[in-house]
Amino acid sequence: MEGLLEAALGPEVAYWRTRGVTCEDVADTVARLHNVFLDSVKVVLIRNNTWHFLHPAAAAAVASREGASGPHARARASDASSRPRSGSKSRYSWPDLVAAPFGECPSPCQAQLQGVYDTVAGRLHHPRGPADPPYDLPDMVFVVNAADNMQRFGLYSRAPVLSLLKRWEVPWWGSNVTAPRLGRSHVHGELLPAMPLPSRVQQALDGADFSGAGATAQADAAGLAGAAGARARARAVGSDAMMSGGVHRGGAVAGGSGLRPSPKRRRQKKKKKSSKPGVRRALQQAAWREANVVAGRADGGLPPSGQVADRVGAGAGASGLETHSAERSHGYRETRRLHGKAAAAGEDGGNSEAGSGEQTGGGSGDKLWDMVRRFVASRPPDLPPGVTVPDGRAAPPPHGRRGLAPKKPPYDMDLLLPTMAFVPRTLIKFPWEQKKDVAFFSGVPFCPLYVDPHRICPRVFLANLSTLYPHRLDVRLVRPWTRKRLGAVGVFRQPVTLPQHPPTPISDHARYRWLLNVDGMSASTRMGFLMTTDSAILKSRSPFIEYYSRLQTPGSHYLEFWSNASDPYDVLAVLAAARAAAEADPAAVAAAAAANQAIAARYIALQPKLLYARAALLAYHSLVSDMGGCVRDLVERLEEEGEQQ
């Protein structure tokens, strides 16, 4: 995890430590971003180890009156909620916010944001047993951004924003390098080091049978599907352990602890289990009502004022936070009881030091938190060349008219969270000599919303190009493209029609030697899936990164195309170079695939994602001085807001 922290957060921690972040900066960031993009950018308050979504009070009132959130309603909500309230006792300029009902991401809620909430908040709210690793978080307030982030919401913020991806065009692999070669180090040209796989993964791959024609070996990631109970505990060893692998053989996959259904049957089974968001929320609410009954509320609703012993402070009901703390109290006390700390939680709930979350995990055997604190405290202030720290109080530059706007820096300093909507479940191997020697892609024909130097729709362009070079490219669109343009300039303005293909499972991607990773509307999250195969990756140059991206080196872990802004056809030359590398240096190509698989197994499975998400939030907490006082001030403001409603 230490290596991942440096790659994912190193420059950002150095930047924000040098700049310094106070509660005033956090309040300013919340006020500026709390209503800019309501479906993807939201304010989050974590208190008593419980996740609260806070949304604009005026927006909630307008939505309830009008039943919609059109541009005029949003404008009025933005105007009202950003105005400082006269006579407020708060020290900082918080906007008018209200807490969403417990268990809900307030509508509108983007799917990526819902995924983060369901996974991270679900782990916070779930009582853990003595053998489970800690997953507590201290009290904090932050802005989370699950948007595609072309807007770069955190660019001029005074406090870090937690985002799923961000713009980063600054080289992170150093300048003293040799010419890039796939599978070899940039520095001295040696083979990429073999990062060890988790032991269970290695055992599965060592025992897999690759002799059958067309066989695909898979090593399943323990906990990737979020399995609970004895089955998950029996198969999991450590946070990033993998289950025993198997080999596809017709109708079933043999391996591990027995037989599991074939991919087709598994997909059908999963489809039966899936439910619409409204149904899922209804089930969640039913579960929480049941928890209310267990906690002593006979009707499953909130008790009258004064009847909850573990209420969080006076006025909690007015602030809307009583719902959350009361719902959480039973599970929180149960967790503490399992760890022999019932006295620490006590009947004071959020008023006790342990219940407040301020001291949870500090110096109490929480190895991850101790590691994050050491990392933040000891990270040197070194920044990559070209990254500067501006004056923390300087106002952002004016927007300017078209063509006259100030040049933006080629980097954002958001702290990256992992996407939870897409989690790879397996490592996949397929014999190299049986792989098709073409570059493969299967996906939706999204076109980028950011400025592309070629002014084309990348995926559609490649699909059209594959019709001209079928022996080199196999690019399939899963939606029809009927008499639409390939791009915005020159010959690309001519309309074309391309057929629709059925989606290709990731397991079948391993049947191709070269896999294309191409941006959609912004960055593509499929990179983590492609890394689970033992194929080589050809990646379109992108201005965006995810939390694990700086563990990889372009030219070594993958080859980049579209690095030449004037040549959209260079993908053919890059593919030719990759084929030549496989012919002349097959060990290096295998090393590149193995390095990517190791990163996927160690850091992109569900359990490592959960650990890293917690580490990123703890790092954020450590970067803000007096975060506890900041939360108390915000809660007082929420209580004032609740009393006046």
Disulfide bonds with the S-S distance in Angstrom:
Cys23-Cys630 2.22
Cys105-Cys109 1.94
Cys447-Cys457 1.92
